[in-house]
Amino acid sequence: MKIQTIETLTDLLTTNLQCIYDNEIRLRKIVSQLNDKTETTDLGRILTKYMKRINEKINRLEQIFVILREDPRGWENKVIEEITDNANKIFKHIPHHDVRDAAIIAEIQQISHLLISDYGTACAFARSLALEDVAKLLHETLEDEKSSDKEFSVIAKEKINSRAKGTLVF
């Protein structure tokens, strides 16, 4: 696909949405792989729930592209891939499953924080352009991402991190 010049806020919104869409497609694969690595039932349950939310986010993005009459493909965004490559290097040095589960949550939250920023920016662009249907879908997705992030924080604080601490030696 030929990449167009970005000349307007609408062009920038479309480009950002294409990058977000590419990230969500990549994230779907990554979460599936991470779910296979987890040892904690609670974390597996949350990752499965997150996978469903990812599919919902992708569906909303596809609705947005229909509204905008744009193709969801166009720009690749390899930021999530870079985060995952770095996390995989770290995983190789983690023999204990509780510590690995803590690292999985850290990776997911790093990606989630990126997506929260992306969705917030896209929502602001859509509102500036008076694209209220688009802004509503983006805001709903932003709130879902924030909710997922909170769920990962809760399980990390209440279960995973305390198990990962192990015995502290000073």
N, C-alpha and C positions, 0 to 999 in steps of 0.2 A: 504494500500500500504506500502510495506517495504521501509524504508528510507535508502538510500545508504550512505556510507562514502564519504565525500567530500575530494577528493585527488588532484584535479587539478583545474585550473582556469575555465575550461569548466564545471566541476561539480559545482563550486561556481556560475557561471553564471546561470546554469539551476536551482539551488536552489533559487537564487534571483528572477528569473523569475517566479518560482512557487509561491513564497511569494507575488510577485506583482500581479499575476493573482488572487490569493486568495483575496487580498485586493480589487482589482477591482470588483470582484463578490460581496463582502460585501458592497462596496461603492454604487453599483447600487441599492441595497435595501435601503440603508441609504438615498440616495438622493431622492428617491421616497417618503420616509416617511417625510423628511424635506420639500419637496415641498408641502405636505399636511398641514404643520404647518405654512407656510408663509402667510402673509397678504398682501404683496406688489406684485402687478402685475409684475413689472419689475424684481423683484427677482425671482418670479415664472417662468418668461420667461427664465431667465439665468439658473435656475436650470433645466428646461426642455432641454435647449440647452446642458447643461453639461451632462445630462443623455444620450443624443445622442452621445456625445463624449466618454463617458464611454463605450458604446456599440462598438464604433469604436476602442477604445483602446483594448477591449477584443478580438475583431476580429483580430487585428494586433498581439496580443500575441498568439492567436491560430495559426496564420500563422507562427510565429516564432517557436512554438513548432513542427509544421510540418517540417520546415527546419531543426531543430535540431534532429528530430526523437525522441522527448521526450514527456512524458505525462505532461499536465499542472497541474495535481493534484499531490500532494506529500507532500508539506510543507504548513502548516497553518500559517497564520500570523494574530494575533489578535490585532495588534497595532491600527488599525482603530476602531475596536470594543471598545477598551479601551477609545479612544478619544470620541467616541460617548456615551459611558456609562457616562463619566464625563460630557459631554455637556447636556445629558438628566437630570442629577441631577441639573444642573444650570437652565435649562429651567423651571423646576418645581417652581422656585422662581422668575420667570419673568412674571408679569401680563400684561405688556404693549407690544402690538404686534410689535411696532417699535424696542423696545429693543430686543425682541426675534429675529426679523429679523437680527439685528446686530450680535447677538450670533450665528445665523445660518451661516452667512458669516464667522465669526471667526472660527467655527468648520470646514467648508468646506476648508478654506484656510490653517488651520493646517494640514488637510489631504493632500491637494494639495502640500504643501511644502515637506511633506514626500515623496510623489510620484515623485516630481521633483528630489529629491535626489536619489531615487531608480532608476528612468529611466536614470539619468545621469551616475550613477555607472554602470548599466547594459550596457549602450552604450559604455562606456570606456572599459569594459571587452570584449565586442564583437569586438571592434576595435583592441584590443591587440591580440585577437585570429584570426584576419583577417577574421572575419565573417561579411563581408561588407553588405550583404543583411539583416542580423539581425540588424546590427548597424544602417542602414538606417531606418528601421521600428521603432527602438527604438528612434532614433533622431526625427523622425516625431512625435512620441507620446510625447516625451519630449517637443517639441515645442507647441503641442496642450495643454498640461497641463499648460505650462507657459502662454499661451494665455487665458486659462480659469481663471487662477489665476488673471491675469490683469483685466479681465472683472469683477470679484468679487471685486477687489480693487476699480475700477472706480465707480461701483454702491454704494459701501460703502461710498466712499469719497463724491460723488456728491448728494446722496439722503438719504440713510439709516441712516448713523451716525448723520447727522444734525437733522433728525426727532427724533432719539433716545435720543438726548441730552435733549429734553424737556426744561422745565424752570429750569435754574440753580439757586439754592439758596445758598448764601454764608453767 
